Amino acid sequence: MEVVIVPDATAGGELIAEAIAALLSRKPDALLGVATGSTPLPIYQALAAKVRSDAVDASRARICQLDEYVGLPPGHPESYRSVVLREVIEPLGLSEKSFMGPDGAAEDVQAACEAYDAALAEAGGVDLQLLGIGTDGHIGFNEPCSSLASRTRIKTLTEQTRVDNARFFDDDIDQVPHHVITQGIGTILDSRHPVLLATGEGKAEAVARTVEGPVASIVPASALQLHPHATVVVDEAAASKLRLADYFRATYEAKPRWQGL
């Protein structure tokens, strides 16, 4: 696991956008896994700016969802399909044909989960999977004590996660669904390059437990330690509880630039 400490969220977004641009230059039709929420917005903004300036050609890129609420219609403004279309697909100038995600409104949710896992494999696998992290260490919606071998499935949200997400529903927790479809931890680990971005002091404890603690289902993100090419990008606030912060800074500073992110 590589840990990169950046000054702030903007710098983190720019760094990851550069990595995506480099990937698209090598593989124009790369499958990019995207996360929702406020944390990855600097990534999408930086990448869209590169597209507008012709610094990168994203016209053949493919986009896939990390998770989706169960029970919200696809057109609901806070369905993750709508969010991805609004924050990623449209700014990058892509069409819905480049986009794939699980069907949270399916009558048979379990079948929809299995179909999405199969679709990712059939698409050749995810080349770069963006991740955020919850205050309890969850990635995707793999809450604490999720199986580290789990596949795409339905999960029940913890009360804390519903509280955290209520801000997207007019601060009304009663509007936040209780269930989601999420890529499992095993599915996430199938991606060729998982990249986690964490910003703010509120994520510091989760980051420390993810990076420096034992691999344990109580901290789902710690499973990234098992991946041969996982990257964790954190701002100074989110890095504030890392005991090895100085080591991480030194190793990144000494890293050959040709290696990229």
VEXFINU-377517 format. One record per residue (C-alpha): residue number from 1; residue in three letters; x, y, z. Coordinates in steps of 0.25 Angstrom, whole numbers, m for minus. Example, Ala and Ser with C-alpha at 12.3 -4.5 7.8 and 13.67 -1.06 7.14 Angstrom:
BEGIN
[node 1; "ALA"; [49; m18; 31]];
[node 2; "SER"; [55; m4; 29]];
This chain:
BEGIN
[node 1; "MET"; [0; 0; 0]];
[node 2; "GLU"; [5; 14; m4]];
[node 3; "VAL"; [1; 26; 5]];
[node 4; "VAL"; [3; 39; m1]];
[node 5; "ILE"; [1; 52; 8]];
[node 6; "VAL"; [m4; 64; 1]];
[node 7; "PRO"; [m6; 78; 6]];
[node 8; "ASP"; [m21; 79; 4]];
[node 9; "ALA"; [m33; 73; m4]];
[node 10; "THR"; [m30; 81; m16]];
[node 11; "ALA"; [m16; 75; m17]];
[node 12; "GLY"; [m21; 61; m15]];
[node 13; "GLY"; [m31; 63; m26]];
[node 14; "GLU"; [m21; 68; m36]];
[node 15; "LEU"; [m11; 57; m33]];
[node 16; "ILE"; [m22; 46; m35]];
[node 17; "ALA"; [m27; 53; m47]];
[node 18; "GLU"; [m13; 53; m53]];
[node 19; "ALA"; [m12; 38; m50]];
[node 20; "ILE"; [m26; 36; m58]];
[node 21; "ALA"; [m21; 44; m69]];
[node 22; "ALA"; [m8; 36; m70]];
[node 23; "LEU"; [m17; 23; m70]];
[node 24; "LEU"; [m26; 28; m81]];
[node 25; "SER"; [m13; 31; m89]];
[node 26; "ARG"; [m9; 17; m88]];
[node 27; "LYS"; [m23; 11; m89]];
[node 28; "PRO"; [m33; 20; m95]];
[node 29; "ASP"; [m45; 11; m92]];
[node 30; "ALA"; [m41; 9; m78]];
[node 31; "LEU"; [m52; 5; m68]];
[node 32; "LEU"; [m52; 15; m57]];
[node 33; "GLY"; [m60; 12; m44]];
[node 34; "VAL"; [m65; 24; m37]];
[node 35; "ALA"; [m70; 28; m23]];
[node 36; "THR"; [m80; 38; m19]];
[node 37; "GLY"; [m80; 48; m8]];
[node 38; "SER"; [m73; 61; m6]];
[node 39; "THR"; [m59; 55; m4]];
[node 40; "PRO"; [m56; 51; m19]];
[node 41; "LEU"; [m62; 64; m25]];
[node 42; "PRO"; [m48; 71; m26]];
[node 43; "ILE"; [m44; 59; m34]];
[node 44; "TYR"; [m55; 60; m44]];
[node 45; "GLN"; [m54; 75; m45]];
[node 46; "ALA"; [m39; 74; m48]];
[node 47; "LEU"; [m41; 63; m58]];
[node 48; "ALA"; [m52; 71; m65]];
[node 49; "ALA"; [m43; 83; m66]];
[node 50; "LYS"; [m33; 74; m73]];
[node 51; "VAL"; [m43; 69; m83]];
[node 52; "ARG"; [m48; 84; m86]];
[node 53; "SER"; [m33; 88; m88]];
[node 54; "ASP"; [m30; 76; m97]];
[node 55; "ALA"; [m20; 71; m87]];
[node 56; "VAL"; [m27; 58; m87]];
[node 57; "ASP"; [m36; 50; m97]];
[node 58; "ALA"; [m47; 43; m88]];
[node 59; "SER"; [m56; 41; m100]];
[node 60; "ARG"; [m55; 26; m100]];
[node 61; "ALA"; [m54; 24; m84]];
[node 62; "ARG"; [m64; 15; m78]];
[node 63; "ILE"; [m70; 18; m64]];
[node 64; "CYS"; [m76; 9; m54]];
[node 65; "GLN"; [m83; 11; m40]];
[node 66; "LEU"; [m77; 6; m27]];
[node 67; "ASP"; [m91; 6; m20]];
[node 68; "GLU"; [m106; 9; m21]];
[node 69; "TYR"; [m117; 12; m12]];
[node 70; "VAL"; [m128; 1; m12]];
[node 71; "GLY"; [m142; 6; m14]];
[node 72; "LEU"; [m139; 20; m20]];
[node 73; "PRO"; [m144; 21; m35]];
[node 74; "PRO"; [m132; 23; m45]];
[node 75; "GLY"; [m137; 38; m47]];
[node 76; "HIS"; [m137; 42; m33]];
[node 77; "PRO"; [m127; 53; m31]];
[node 78; "GLU"; [m120; 46; m20]];
[node 79; "SER"; [m119; 32; m26]];
[node 80; "TYR"; [m105; 30; m29]];
[node 81; "ARG"; [m107; 28; m44]];
[node 82; "SER"; [m113; 42; m44]];
[node 83; "VAL"; [m101; 47; m36]];
[node 84; "VAL"; [m91; 40; m45]];
[node 85; "LEU"; [m98; 46; m58]];
[node 86; "ARG"; [m98; 60; m52]];
[node 87; "GLU"; [m84; 60; m46]];
[node 88; "VAL"; [m76; 51; m55]];
[node 89; "ILE"; [m82; 47; m68]];
[node 90; "GLU"; [m87; 61; m72]];
[node 91; "PRO"; [m75; 69; m68]];
[node 92; "LEU"; [m66; 59; m76]];
[node 93; "GLY"; [m75; 60; m88]];
[node 94; "LEU"; [m78; 45; m88]];
[node 95; "SER"; [m91; 39; m91]];
[node 96; "GLU"; [m100; 29; m83]];
[node 97; "LYS"; [m95; 18; m92]];
[node 98; "SER"; [m81; 19; m85]];
[node 99; "PHE"; [m88; 17; m72]];
[node 100; "MET"; [m91; 4; m64]];
[node 101; "GLY"; [m97; 2; m50]];
[node 102; "PRO"; [m105; m7; m42]];
[node 103; "ASP"; [m121; m7; m43]];
[node 104; "GLY"; [m125; m2; m29]];
[node 105; "ALA"; [m140; m2; m33]];
[node 106; "ALA"; [m139; m16; m38]];
[node 107; "GLU"; [m151; m25; m33]];
[node 108; "ASP"; [m140; m36; m30]];
[node 109; "VAL"; [m129; m29; m23]];
[node 110; "GLN"; [m120; m41; m21]];
[node 111; "ALA"; [m121; m44; m36]];
[node 112; "ALA"; [m117; m30; m39]];
[node 113; "CYS"; [m105; m31; m30]];
[node 114; "GLU"; [m100; m44; m37]];
[node 115; "ALA"; [m103; m38; m51]];
[node 116; "TYR"; [m94; m25; m47]];
[node 117; "ASP"; [m83; m34; m42]];
[node 118; "ALA"; [m83; m42; m55]];
[node 119; "ALA"; [m84; m29; m63]];
[node 120; "LEU"; [m71; m24; m57]];
[node 121; "ALA"; [m64; m36; m60]];
[node 122; "GLU"; [m69; m37; m75]];
[node 123; "ALA"; [m65; m23; m77]];
[node 124; "GLY"; [m51; m27; m74]];
[node 125; "GLY"; [m50; m22; m59]];
[node 126; "VAL"; [m48; m9; m53]];
[node 127; "ASP"; [m35; m2; m57]];
[node 128; "LEU"; [m36; 9; m46]];
[node 129; "GLN"; [m46; 9; m34]];
[node 130; "LEU"; [m48; 22; m27]];
[node 131; "LEU"; [m51; 20; m12]];
[node 132; "GLY"; [m55; 29; m1]];
[node 133; "ILE"; [m55; 24; 14]];
[node 134; "GLY"; [m66; 26; 25]];
[node 135; "THR"; [m63; 30; 39]];
[node 136; "ASP"; [m64; 16; 43]];
[node 137; "GLY"; [m55; 11; 32]];
[node 138; "HIS"; [m65; 6; 22]];
[node 139; "ILE"; [m62; 6; 7]];
[node 140; "GLY"; [m73; 6; m3]];
[node 141; "PHE"; [m84; 2; 7]];
[node 142; "ASN"; [m77; m10; 13]];
[node 143; "GLU"; [m79; m6; 27]];
[node 144; "PRO"; [m71; m12; 39]];
[node 145; "CYS"; [m70; m27; 40]];
[node 146; "SER"; [m73; m29; 25]];
[node 147; "SER"; [m66; m41; 19]];
[node 148; "LEU"; [m53; m38; 13]];
[node 149; "ALA"; [m57; m47; 2]];
[node 150; "SER"; [m70; m41; m1]];
[node 151; "ARG"; [m76; m39; m15]];
[node 152; "THR"; [m86; m29; m20]];
[node 153; "ARG"; [m98; m30; m11]];
[node 154; "ILE"; [m109; m23; m3]];
[node 155; "LYS"; [m105; m17; 11]];
[node 156; "THR"; [m112; m10; 22]];
[node 157; "LEU"; [m107; 3; 26]];
[node 158; "THR"; [m102; 6; 40]];
[node 159; "GLU"; [m109; 18; 47]];
[node 160; "GLN"; [m96; 26; 46]];
[node 161; "THR"; [m95; 24; 31]];
[node 162; "ARG"; [m110; 29; 30]];
[node 163; "VAL"; [m107; 41; 39]];
[node 164; "ASP"; [m94; 44; 31]];
[node 165; "ASN"; [m102; 43; 18]];
[node 166; "ALA"; [m115; 51; 22]];
[node 167; "ARG"; [m108; 64; 18]];
[node 168; "PHE"; [m111; 60; 3]];
[node 169; "PHE"; [m126; 58; 7]];
[node 170; "ASP"; [m129; 72; 13]];
[node 171; "ASP"; [m123; 67; 26]];
[node 172; "ASP"; [m135; 58; 28]];
[node 173; "ILE"; [m130; 44; 32]];
[node 174; "ASP"; [m144; 38; 29]];
[node 175; "GLN"; [m142; 40; 14]];
[node 176; "VAL"; [m129; 32; 15]];
[node 177; "PRO"; [m131; 18; 10]];
[node 178; "HIS"; [m128; 7; 19]];
[node 179; "HIS"; [m121; m2; 8]];
[node 180; "VAL"; [m111; m1; m3]];
[node 181; "ILE"; [m105; m10; m13]];
[node 182; "THR"; [m90; m9; m12]];
[node 183; "GLN"; [m78; m15; m19]];
[node 184; "GLY"; [m72; m25; m8]];
[node 185; "ILE"; [m59; m24; m3]];
[node 186; "GLY"; [m54; m36; m11]];
[node 187; "THR"; [m60; m29; m23]];
[node 188; "ILE"; [m52; m16; m20]];
[node 189; "LEU"; [m40; m24; m18]];
[node 190; "ASP"; [m42; m29; m32]];
[node 191; "SER"; [m39; m15; m38]];
[node 192; "ARG"; [m25; m13; m43]];
[node 193; "HIS"; [m23; 0; m36]];
[node 194; "PRO"; [m31; 4; m24]];
[node 195; "VAL"; [m29; 18; m20]];
[node 196; "LEU"; [m35; 24; m7]];
[node 197; "LEU"; [m36; 39; m4]];
[node 198; "ALA"; [m38; 44; 10]];
[node 199; "THR"; [m39; 58; 14]];
[node 200; "GLY"; [m42; 65; 27]];
[node 201; "GLU"; [m38; 62; 42]];
[node 202; "GLY"; [m51; 54; 43]];
[node 203; "LYS"; [m45; 43; 35]];
[node 204; "ALA"; [m32; 43; 42]];
[node 205; "GLU"; [m35; 31; 52]];
[node 206; "ALA"; [m41; 23; 40]];
[node 207; "VAL"; [m29; 25; 32]];
[node 208; "ALA"; [m19; 22; 43]];
[node 209; "ARG"; [m26; 9; 46]];
[node 210; "THR"; [m27; 6; 31]];
[node 211; "VAL"; [m12; 8; 28]];
[node 212; "GLU"; [m5; 4; 41]];
[node 213; "GLY"; [m15; m5; 48]];
[node 214; "PRO"; [m17; m20; 46]];
[node 215; "VAL"; [m25; m25; 34]];
[node 216; "ALA"; [m39; m27; 40]];
[node 217; "SER"; [m53; m27; 36]];
[node 218; "ILE"; [m56; m17; 47]];
[node 219; "VAL"; [m49; m7; 38]];
[node 220; "PRO"; [m53; m11; 24]];
[node 221; "ALA"; [m43; m2; 17]];
[node 222; "SER"; [m32; m9; 24]];
[node 223; "ALA"; [m34; m20; 13]];
[node 224; "LEU"; [m26; m11; 3]];
[node 225; "GLN"; [m14; m15; 10]];
[node 226; "LEU"; [m16; m28; 3]];
[node 227; "HIS"; [m15; m22; m11]];
[node 228; "PRO"; [m2; m21; m19]];
[node 229; "HIS"; [m5; m7; m24]];
[node 230; "ALA"; [m14; 1; m15]];
[node 231; "THR"; [m12; 16; m13]];
[node 232; "VAL"; [m17; 24; m1]];
[node 233; "VAL"; [m16; 39; m3]];
[node 234; "VAL"; [m19; 48; 9]];
[node 235; "ASP"; [m18; 62; 13]];
[node 236; "GLU"; [m10; 67; 25]];
[node 237; "ALA"; [m23; 67; 34]];
[node 238; "ALA"; [m26; 53; 30]];
[node 239; "ALA"; [m12; 48; 32]];
[node 240; "SER"; [m11; 55; 46]];
[node 241; "LYS"; [m12; 41; 53]];
[node 242; "LEU"; [m2; 34; 45]];
[node 243; "ARG"; [10; 29; 53]];
[node 244; "LEU"; [18; 27; 40]];
[node 245; "ALA"; [14; 40; 34]];
[node 246; "ASP"; [29; 45; 32]];
[node 247; "TYR"; [33; 32; 26]];
[node 248; "PHE"; [21; 32; 16]];
[node 249; "ARG"; [25; 47; 12]];
[node 250; "ALA"; [40; 42; 10]];
[node 251; "THR"; [37; 30; 2]];
[node 252; "TYR"; [28; 38; m7]];
[node 253; "GLU"; [38; 49; m9]];
[node 254; "ALA"; [48; 39; m13]];
[node 255; "LYS"; [39; 31; m22]];
[node 256; "PRO"; [44; 31; m37]];
[node 257; "ARG"; [34; 40; m45]];
[node 258; "TRP"; [33; 30; m56]];
[node 259; "GLN"; [26; 21; m47]];
[node 260; "GLY"; [14; 30; m46]];
[node 261; "LEU"; [3; 28; m35]];
